[in-house]
Amino acid sequence: MSHRQPSTERTHWWRDAVIYQVYVRSFADANGDGVGDLAGVRTRLPYLRDLGVDALWFTPWYVSPMADGGYDVADYRAIDPTHGTLAEAEQLISEAHEHGLRTIVDIIPNHVSDQHPWFAAAVAAEPGSPERERFWFRPGRGPQGDEPPNNWTSNFGGPAWSRTKNPDGTPGDWYLHLFAPEQPDLNWNHPDVAAEHEDVIRFWFDRGVAGIRIDSAALLVKAPELPDVGPNLAPGDHPHVDREELHGIYRRWRDIADSYPQPRALVAEIWLPDMHRTVRYLRPGELHAAFNFDFLTCPWDATRLRDRIDTTIHTHRAVDAPPTWVLSNHDVTRPVTRYGRADTSFSFETRRRGVPTDLRLGARRARAAALLALALPGSAYIYQGEELGLPEVEDIPLEHIQDPMYTQSGGVDPGRDGARVPLPWSGQAPSYGFSPPEAAAEPWLPQPPNWAHRTVEEQAGDPASFLSLYRTALRIRRAEPALGDGPMSWLDSAPDVLAFTRGDVCCVVNLSATPTPLPPHGRVLVSSGPLPDGQLPPDTAAWLRFPPSPNRTEPAR
């Protein structure tokens, strides 16, 4: 197998890259403490290389008290001791590059940890002090100031404000946190905040990182007067979402990225209901790409998927940005579980425990969805364990749950820990090779006792496994010039069938309840399941080699 090396020739590598998300805590544990670490990742680099991905996105590996899985950063220039050291991070970046893998790191500009030196100084200082101006401290409303300063709510549930105590123990000012109380929001009107993040970006680019992923990228800027969130807000009028001032911040970041001889990419996490608003961040001179949550949250429905695909391609083409295709990440219910439910869409607002799930059906659809996503124009993201067909772990004992989404919602939201359970690598019982055999510590989240058939070791030898499907699809994608970035054309098909061409490669996906004939073709390149008698069964996808001059319809717009 040949491996494409990072090179100056691929100056726009992010346009067609397949990027693998590494959730460090749950990837591989080398020192046996039950928590994943950078040394563990380094031992598994050959696996990632042979999987066929182009880049690795690492969730935060910085010093953190882990109130929100590392997204509460106390020091951006040091590695959390549970993960390793800065020297090990530099070694990992270098060794990944030797394997043909670029590295992307997470930057969380909306907030820091409540243990960050800035916030510690702010809490210790008097109300109205300069130290507090880097955050959003305000007196409360009501006669005693015992009501939050406005009606904003946390993304994790409950109010977005917590109250401090004065040195004498009396109630003090409130501070803003759009996520957990341990994650105070930064004030991006303060020059120190902008300067610090620009320096952090340079710090990691100087160490060979090829890109950054920007967490909660649409939330940084707040209206200075902090008004209540009102009803029926027009796009751009929300007091803390998608504000116009954000674009100036990202243009400065783009200048930094473009100042390096090797191309650096800026990838944004932006959850907005309107794709036209999302792609404004991808205009020339701003960010390079944004996660496609429209596609991720879409139900398993041919009409709605085709509409999302067309809208994505049309809006991205208007700003000359590559689409991205995402099926899962560390925040959302895994596809094998999601697609096995009556409601196959995803929404934080409707997520609950105990929803009936048909995992066989979900696995069939997840395999087909993988071929669909990997055949579409642009880049694709794979979340660790997706290539193994791991389901959401929904029976984690309550005493083991760590996600603040569960605690702050009062247990209504099941939390995200079910998608973060450590990977199974080998063996017949936990920790399935996640930790060394002699390790005394158990994995930080418990693994199911029935995952032996889901290990990398078991799937590597099974040509019908999830892992074999992903390896085959990624090998073909890399070898086919028409796949990745570039045009696509829809084919005439039945209402519940998606069929399109990329050059002389055809992708066809049957989302109906009955088998459908395969279109005329030369040969099958890969399929997500068996194809009896030239038929494509329900919830199955195939890539076909087309003969010359297929009957194409109009290009996707």
Secondary structure as GFF3:
##gff-version 3
##sequence-region A 1 557
A	DSSP	three_ten_helix	13	15	.	.	.	ID=ss1
A	DSSP	beta_strand	18	22	.	.	.	ID=ss2
A	DSSP	three_ten_helix	24	26	.	.	.	ID=ss3
A	DSSP	alpha_helix	38	43	.	.	.	ID=ss4
A	DSSP	alpha_helix	45	51	.	.	.	ID=ss5
A	DSSP	beta_strand	55	58	.	.	.	ID=ss6
A	DSSP	beta_strand	62	63	.	.	.	ID=ss7
A	DSSP	beta_strand	75	79	.	.	.	ID=ss8
A	DSSP	alpha_helix	86	98	.	.	.	ID=ss9
A	DSSP	beta_strand	102	107	.	.	.	ID=ss10
A	DSSP	alpha_helix	117	124	.	.	.	ID=ss11
A	DSSP	three_ten_helix	130	134	.	.	.	ID=ss12
A	DSSP	beta_strand	137	138	.	.	.	ID=ss13
A	DSSP	beta_strand	161	165	.	.	.	ID=ss14
A	DSSP	beta_strand	171	176	.	.	.	ID=ss15
A	DSSP	alpha_helix	191	205	.	.	.	ID=ss16
A	DSSP	beta_strand	211	214	.	.	.	ID=ss17
A	DSSP	alpha_helix	246	258	.	.	.	ID=ss18
A	DSSP	beta_strand	265	268	.	.	.	ID=ss19
A	DSSP	alpha_helix	275	278	.	.	.	ID=ss20
A	DSSP	three_ten_helix	279	282	.	.	.	ID=ss21
A	DSSP	beta_strand	289	290	.	.	.	ID=ss22
A	DSSP	alpha_helix	293	297	.	.	.	ID=ss23
A	DSSP	alpha_helix	302	318	.	.	.	ID=ss24
A	DSSP	beta_strand	324	326	.	.	.	ID=ss25
A	DSSP	alpha_helix	335	338	.	.	.	ID=ss26
A	DSSP	alpha_helix	359	375	.	.	.	ID=ss27
A	DSSP	beta_strand	379	383	.	.	.	ID=ss28
A	DSSP	three_ten_helix	386	388	.	.	.	ID=ss29
A	DSSP	three_ten_helix	398	400	.	.	.	ID=ss30
A	DSSP	alpha_helix	404	408	.	.	.	ID=ss31
A	DSSP	three_ten_helix	417	419	.	.	.	ID=ss32
A	DSSP	three_ten_helix	452	454	.	.	.	ID=ss33
A	DSSP	alpha_helix	456	460	.	.	.	ID=ss34
A	DSSP	alpha_helix	466	479	.	.	.	ID=ss35
A	DSSP	beta_strand	489	491	.	.	.	ID=ss36
A	DSSP	beta_strand	497	502	.	.	.	ID=ss37
A	DSSP	beta_strand	505	510	.	.	.	ID=ss38
A	DSSP	beta_strand	516	517	.	.	.	ID=ss39
A	DSSP	beta_strand	523	527	.	.	.	ID=ss40
A	DSSP	three_ten_helix	532	534	.	.	.	ID=ss41
A	DSSP	beta_strand	535	536	.	.	.	ID=ss42
A	DSSP	beta_strand	540	545	.	.	.	ID=ss43
A	DSSP	beta_strand	552	555	.	.	.	ID=ss44
###
